[in-house]
Amino acid sequence: MVVSQNPSVQKTSKLEGIKERSNCLREPVASELLEDTTHFSGDAVQILKFHGSYQQDNRDNRVKGQEKDYQFMLRTRSPGGFIPPQLYLTLDQLSDEYGNHTMRVTTRQGFQLHGILKKNLKATIAAIVRNMGSTLGACGDLNRNVMAPPAPFKTRPDYQCAWEYADKIADLLTPQTGAYYEIWLDGEKAISAEEAPEVKAARQRNGNGTIFADKEEPIYGEHYMPRKFKCSVTVPGDNSVDLYTQDVSLVVMMNQQGELEGFNVLAGGGLGRTHNKEETFARMADPIGYVDKDDIFDLIKAIVATQRDYGDRVNRRHARMKYLINDWGVDKFRAKVEDYFGKPIAPYKPLPAFKYKDYLGWNEQGDGKLFLGISIENGRVKDEGNFQLKTALREIVKQFDLPMRLTPNHNAILYEIEKNQQQSIEQILNQHGVQITPEGIEPLVRYSMACPALPTCGLAITESERAIPGITERIRALLDKLGLKDDHFVIRMTGCPNGCARPYMAELGFVGSAPGKYQMWLGGSPDQTRLARAYIEKLPIEELESFLEPMFMQFKQQREPGESFGDFCDRVGFDAIREYSANYEFPKPTKKTRHRISLNDDLYSRLKDAAASQGKPISHLAADAIEAFLNQSS
């Protein structure tokens, strides 16, 4: 089996054979979809991912000897987080009709629907596609959803360029197989926006071996990528996209007239790892260089071809592009990309420091209209008790026909809002218990993220989304107790080491390592520009306060003015933190003074009998009697 242009590759992983036999993602999904079963086979599950779906089961419902409670998660392909109103209302309806009555904003700016049964999978995907959406390429060994800053600044050409090129790169790297429409829409090609001519031309332009001219998939070939491939486009200074965690990040570079000149290019980021496998690790992207705007599509193809042809197809744990760059070094990687590109890559241009932004609350678009950033805890759009976010968003989108941008921090931005609509929108949100003032959101919650984990994710080792609300409450209580009431930091939690909520860039990261236990990561920056490091391998969650209190107290005593917790941990180092914690003396609990009084035997016996008849402790009954006597005497 010939997998790549790299002659050194002689054997491949099992999944490479599954992809080769799939007939460009058609089988065995197409055949098994027709079978009256609750789930797909193992081979079909792997191909199903390319169509945007994961087969899962509700692990809370597992019973020994019984079939698993199979269900499917669907993920949208939404470049730059764009969700038109028609698509949003469709997803909302599908979540109630076929799903678990919730939607989840992902950390890659898409929506996930959970709880869909196999028999409803085709109807769900078809409805998404017919209403301006897609799930194609949201999962699998190919380019995933392309990220971009969600802020709809209409008078900022750089932000508009980031959106434009996120869309174009997503189109360039979209699978070309007809399998998706054949399987889910019976061959009907959905109506979609016309692809840009320069994208279509770039896909067919061969360069130096970047495409397969005779294949249904000109860029990917029949084996697609060795592993998932993630891209983002941002503007100088805006790190809302976590640009250092991507396989490829582009930074738009404008001239003084506000015209696009080209792109700074970073490559080799990625966070997934495996516990106790030191050869797997989180890695930040490296600067690669600069290219003119007219060359960007050929440059992207050259990077994809390098990873496609030289990425590890034997060991999937070693298959991400971050390992190729780490093994080769940046210079060798750049040289190989230049071979495919056909010319040298220019030097990387200077940039301002990147800052994290979440765009919550009311903001001006710049064209007279407003946008509203809404914090969604853990990205879960739901109705629960007095909190009715799902109903509120449905009413707003339906009434005002507003588009939405999902954010990389699993929040949502409603935009194109007329100023005379602001009061009505606020009223709807207030009526449904939705907080829209950023200052009214607990900061630990505002800057936290968690993956879904249990009960739906098959990889989860322990809890994440269901656990983090209680954990942030405990951390806040501890900070208040230690006199750090105004402090907050970036908390991220995942139920396994794959890092879907990007915990390795957090100031305080929780990574599931055993049931009820977490590997703890410290020292990331508030702006997600520095990797955290593992501090402890398995912390039982019930020991959280005793673990954190010494380092919080050291932080309070030794921090520099304005220094954040993550920056402090990175500056002082783990040795100093461990030494301080080892010598830390926890305050002794204050004991309440208990006064004793003596009773004669007869009075004590009568008091004991009375307490027993009333079901009260003797001390309580005695205290009540004395209190009543003193009140009567006074």
N, C-alpha and C positions, 0 to 999 in steps of 0.2 A: 504494500500500500504506500504510494507516494503521497506524503503529507505536505511537504514544503520544498522550497528551492534550496534548502540547506542540506547538502549531501551527507552531513554527519548524522542526521536523524535516521535511525534504522528501525526503531520500535516505538510504539506509541501506547498511550493509555487506552483503556476500554472505550472511553467516550469518543475517541477519535473514530473508532470503527462504527459506533452508533451514528455519528454525524455523516460519515461517508455513505452508509446504507440508507440514510433517510430520504434520499432523492430530493435534496434541497428542502429539508424540513417537512416533508409530507408524511412519511411513514415512520413508525406505526401509528401515529396520531389519527390520521384520516380513517384507517380501518377500525381502530379500537373505539373511536367516537361513536360508531354505529352499533357497537355491542351494548346489550342491556346489562351493564355492570355499574358498580358504584365507583370504580377507580380504574386507572390505567396501569399498564405493566411498567417495569423499571425502565426499559428502553424508551417507551413513549413518554414517560415523565421527563426524561432528559430533553427530548425534542420539544415537549410542550412548553418548556421554559422560554424558548426562542419566540413563542407566540404570546408571551407575557403572563404565563400562569404557573403557579407552583401547586402541586398536589400536597395537601396537608391532612392532618386529622386532628380532631379536638382531643388533646391528651388528657383533659379532665374527664372525658367519657370512656377512657380505655378500660375494658373489662377482660380479664384473662379468659381465653377460650372463645371470645366473640370477635366478630369483624370490627375493625377500627371504624370510627365515625368519620369517614372520608369527606373532605370538602376541599374547595379550591380557592386560592387567592388569585385575584386578577390585579395587574398593575398597569397603569396608563403610561403611554409614551407622550410626554408633554414638555417639549423643549422650552426652556426658560420658565417652566411652571405655568404656561398659558392654559387656562380652562375657560372656553367661551360659555356664555350663559346656557345655551342649549345643551351642551355637554354636561355642565354641572347638574342641571335639573334631571337629566337622564340618569346620571350616576346615583343621584339621590333616590330616584324611583327604583332603580335596580337594586340598591342596597336593601330596600324594604321588600321588594318583590321576590328576590332570589338570595339576598345576602343576610347578614346578621344584624341589620338595621343600623349599622355604623359605616362610616368611611374613615380611612386613615390617610393623612397627608404624610408622604414619605420624606426622607431626608435628601432625596434627589428630585424633589419638586413634582412628584406625581401623586396620583390617588391610588389607594389600594382598596378593593372590595374583598371582604372575607366571608366565608361560610357558604359559597356557591356549590351546589351539587352538580355532579357530572352531567346529569340529564338537562340542566339549565345552562351549561357552559356556552353552548353554541348561541343560544338566544341572547345571552348577556353580551358576548363579544360582538355579535352582529348589531345589537342596539348601540353599543359604544361607537362602532365604526360609522354607522348611519347617522350619527349625531355629532360629527366633527371630531371624533376621538380615534385613538388607536392603542393597541397593546403590543403591537409588533416590535420586537427588539427591546422590550422593557426588562427582560431577563435573558439569560443564556450567554454563550460565548461570542459576543459581538459588542458593538458600541451600545452602551446603555443611554438613558435619558441625558441629553446635553443640558448642563446647568448654566444659568445666567442670573445676574442680580435682578430681583423681582421688582425693584422700584420703577414705576412708570413716569420717569421724568421726561416730559415731552419736549422740553427746551434744552435737553442735554444730548447732543448728537452721539457722545460716547456710549451712553446707556442704550440709545436706539440702535447703534451698531452692534452692541453686545447681543441684543435680542435677535437682530437680523442674522448674525453669523451663527448663533446657536441654532437657529432654524435651518440654515443652509448646511451646516456640518451634520446636523441630524439627518437631513435629506440625503446628503452625499453618502453617509454610512448606513442608510436604511437597507435592510435585506431586499434584494430585487426578486427573489423567488415569488412565483405565483401561488405558493402553497397557502399563504395566509387567507387570501380571498377565496381560493378554491374550497378550503375546509370550512371556513366560518360564514361565508356569504354565498356559497354554491357558485363561485366563479364571478359573482357580481363585483365589479370594481367600484369602490365607493367614490363619491364625488369629493374631491379634495382640492386644496389650493394648487395652482399650477406651479410646477417645480421651476426654479430659476434656470435660465438657459446655461449660465456659466457652471452651475452644479452638474447639469446633465452632460455638458461637454467634458468636464473634469473627470466624471466617472468613466468615460470611454477613452480618455487620453492615457496612453500606456506609459509614457516616461521611460524609465529603465527597469521594466519588469514589475511595475506596481499593480498591474491588472492582469487578469486571465481573459484574453480576448474571446475565447471560445466557450466560456462557461456562463451558466445562468446567473451566477454570482460573480461579476467581474472583479470586484475588490476582494471579496472573502474567499472565493473558491468553494469547493464542496465541504471543506473542513472548518470553515469560519475561523475564528480566532482561537488561540490556545486557551484563553480564559476571558472573563469579562473585561471590558475596556471602557474607561470612563473619561469624559471630557467636560470641560467648562470653558466659558468665555466671560471675562469680567473687565472692569475698567480700573485704571490705576487707583490704588488706595482702597478699593471696595473688596473686602474679603467675606462678603456674605455667602460666598460659594465654597468656602474652605478650599481655596485653589491649590494648596500644597498637597492635598490628599488625592488628586486626580492623576490618571495616566497621562493626560495632556491637558494643560491649561493655557489659554490664550488671553493675553491682555491687550485690549485695543489701544493703539497709539495714534493720537490725533495731532494735526498740525495746529498752528495758532489761529487758522481760519475756521477751526472746527471741522476739518475734513479728515477722513480716515486715511492714514498713510500706510499702516501695517500692523504687525502684531509681535509682541514679545511672546516667546514660547517657553513653557516649562514642561518637563516630562519626568515620569518615574515615580509618582506618588502612589500610595496605596496602603490600606490599613489592615487588611485581613491577615490573620496569623493563626497558629495552632499552639495550644498549651504544650509545654514540655518538648517543643520542636524548635530548637534554637536557630535552625536554618530558615525558619519563617519569622518575619518581623514586619512591624510598621515602618514606613519610609516616607519621607517628604520628597516632593518633586524638586528637581534641579533645573536651574536656568539652562536652556539649550541655545538660544540665540534669538535673532530677529529676522522676520521676512516681510517683504512688501505685500500689500493687500492682494495684488494680482497673483501672487504665488501661494496664497494660503492653502488652497484646496490641494495643490500638488504636494505641498509640505505635509499636510495631514495624511495624504495617501502614502507618502514615503515613510512616515512614522508607523502607520498601520502595517505597511508591507514589511518593515523591519521586524516588528513584533510577530506578525503572521508567519514569517519565514524562519525566524530564529528564536522565537519564544519556545519554552520547554513544553513539548507535547507528550512527554513520558511521565513526568511527575507533576500532577495538577497543583500540588502545594507550592511548586516552584515555577508556575506558569505565568504569573502576572508580569507585566513589563517592568515593574520595579526590580525584579530579580535579574532580568536581562541587563538593565543598566547598572545594577549593583555589581554583577559579575564582570561586565565588560569595562565599566568606567564610562564617564560621560563622554570623553574624547573619542573613544572607539565607537560608541553608540552614535554620536553625531556624525562621524565619518561614514558609517554605514548608511545613515539616513541621507547624507549628501550624495552617496552613490545612486540611490533611488531618485533623489530629488533632481540630480543632474547639475548642481552647482553648489558653491559654498553657502553656508548659512552665515549671515552677518552677526556681529557681536550683539549680545543682549544690551538693551538700552537702560539707563538708570530709571528707577521708579521711586515714588514716595513710599513711606511705610504703609503696609496694609492694615486696615482696621475692620473689626467685625461690626456689622450693622444689621438691625432687624426691622427697621421701618414700621414699628408699631404706632398705633394711634392715628390721628388725623394729620395729613400732609398735603402740601400744594403740589399739583402735577407740573405747574408752570404755564399751563394754557388756560387758566381760569377755573379748571376743575380740580377736584380733590381725590385723594385716595386714602383708604382706611386700612391700616394693618391690624389684624385681629390675632391675638395670642391664642393658640389652640394647645392646651396641655397635652403633651405626648402625641400631638397630631390627630387625636381621636375626635372626629366630628360625630357627636351623639346627643341624644336627649336623655337626661338622667336627673330625676327629681325636679328641682326648681331651675336647673341648668338645662336650657333647651336650645343649644347652639344649632343643632341640625334643623329644627323647625325655623329658627330665626334666619339662617342663611337661605333656606328655601324661599321664605317669604320675601326677603330682600331681592334676591336674584330674579324671582318671578315678577315682582312688582316694578322693579327699576331696570331690568334687563342688563345687568352689570356683568362685565367680564371679571375674571379673577386671575391672580398670579399666586401660585403656591411658592412658599419660600424654602430655602435649604435648611431652615431651622424648624421645619414642619408647622409653620403658621400659614396664614392666608391674607392676601391683599385684595380688597375690592377697589376697583378704580373706575375712571370715567364718571365720577359722581358730580352732578350739578350741585352748586352751593345751596340751592333751595330744597335739595333732597336730604341734606345733612341732618336736620332735626328729626325727620321722619325715620331715617335709618337708625339714629341713636335711640329713638323711642322704641323701635322694634327690638333692638338688642337689649335695652334695659328691661323691657317687659319679659324677656326670656332669660334674664339672669346672666347676661354676657358682659363681662368687664371690658371696656374699650380704652380706658385711660391707662397708659403704660405705668404711671406711678401707682396705680391701684393694684398692680399685679405683683405678687411676692417675687422679689428679684431672683431668688434661687430657682423658682419655677420658670420665670421668664427666660433664663439662660440655660435651662436644662434640656436634655433630650434623652429619650429611651427608645429602644427597639421594642417590637411587640412581644417577642419571646413566648413564654407560655401563655395560653395553652396551644397556640396554633403552629408555632415554628418547630419543625422537627429537629433543628439543631440546638435548641435552647437547653442549657444545662440547668439554669435556674431562672427565677423571675426577673423581669425588668419593668415593663410598662405598668404592671399591677403593683409593683413594689415601690417604685420611685416616689409616688406622692407621700407615703408614710416616711420614707427616708429623708426627703427634703424637710418635712415637718420636724423630724428629730434633729437634723442639722441646724435648723433655724432656732430651735429651743436651746441647743447647746451654745450657739453663738450668742444668743441673748443672755444666757446664764454667765458667760465669760466677759460680758461687756463689749461684744462685737456686734451690736444690734444693727448697725448701718452697713455691715459688710456683706458681700455676696461674691460669688465666683461661678465659673462655668462648670456644671456637673453634667456628666454624660454616663449612661448606663447601658450595657448590653448583657443579654443572657448567655452569650458565648463569645469566644475570642474573634469571631469574624468581623466585628467592629462596625456594624451597620449604622449605629448612632455616633460613630466617630469618637469613641471614648479616649483614644490615644492622643487626641489633641486637646483634651480637657485639662482644666486646672485640677479637678478631682474626678477621676474616671473609675467606674465600677465595671469589672468584666467578669461575668459568671465563670467560676472555676470548679464548683461542686454544688450540689443542692444546698441552698442557703448560705453559700460562701462565695466571696468575690476576690479576685485579684484587684489590688488597688493601685492606680496610676496617679502620679503627682507631677506637677511642674510644667504642664502646658501653659500657654499664654492666654490671656483674656481675648486676644484677637486671633487665636488659632494660627499662629505663625511659628510655633515651636512644638516639637513632640514632647509629650509627657514620658515618664519612665516608670517601670513597674517597681513598686515599693514593697509590697507584701503579696505572697502568692494566694493564700486562702484565708480571708478574714471572715469568721462567722458574723453574720449581720447583727446578731444580738450583742456583739462586742463593739459596735460602731462607735458609741460615745467614748468608751475608754480608749479606743484607738485614736480618735480625733482630738480629744481634749488636750493632751500634751502639745501636739503640734499647733493647735489653735492658740494656746497660751504662749508658746514660743513666738508665733507669728505676731501676737499682740505686743509682746515685749521687745522684739528685735527687728520689726519691720522698719523699712525706710519710709519717709513721707510719701503718701500716695501709692505705695507699693501694693500690688494685688497678691493674693494668696499663692497663685501659681508662680508668679515672678519671684516671690520670697523663697518658695521651695527650691526653685532652680538656682537662686543665688547662693543660699546657705549650704545647699547640698544635702544628700541623704545621710551622710555620716553624722553631720551635726544634728540633724533631726532625730536620728536614732539615739544619739548620746543624750540629748535633752529628754527624750521620752523615757529612756531607761532610768534617769535620775529624777523624774517628775514625781512629786508627792501629791496625791489626790487629797483635796480638803476632806478632813474628817467630818462626817455628818453630825450635825448638832442634835444632841439628845434632849428630848423634852423632860423637864423635871417632873417626877411623879411624887406627890405627897401622900403619906399614909395616915389613916386614922384607925383607932382601935374600937371594936364593938364587943359587948359582952356576948356570951354564947347564945343566950335566948334571942337577943335582937338580931344577931347574925343569922340564926336558924330561920326566923320569921322572914328576913330579907331574902334569904336564899329561896324559900318556898314561893314568895311573891314573884321573884324574878323568873322562876321556872314556869309559873302559871301564865306569865305574860310573854314568855319567849324572849326575854332580854338578858344580857349579861348583868351580873350583880352590880358591877361598877357603874353601868349605865343607869340602872334603876336607882341606885343610891345617889348618883349625881342629880337625877331628875327630882328626887324627893327633897334634897337639900336646896336645890335651886328654887323649888316651889315655896319652901318654908321661908327662905330669905326674901323672896319677892313679896310674900304675904306680910312679913314683919316690917318691911320698908313701907 
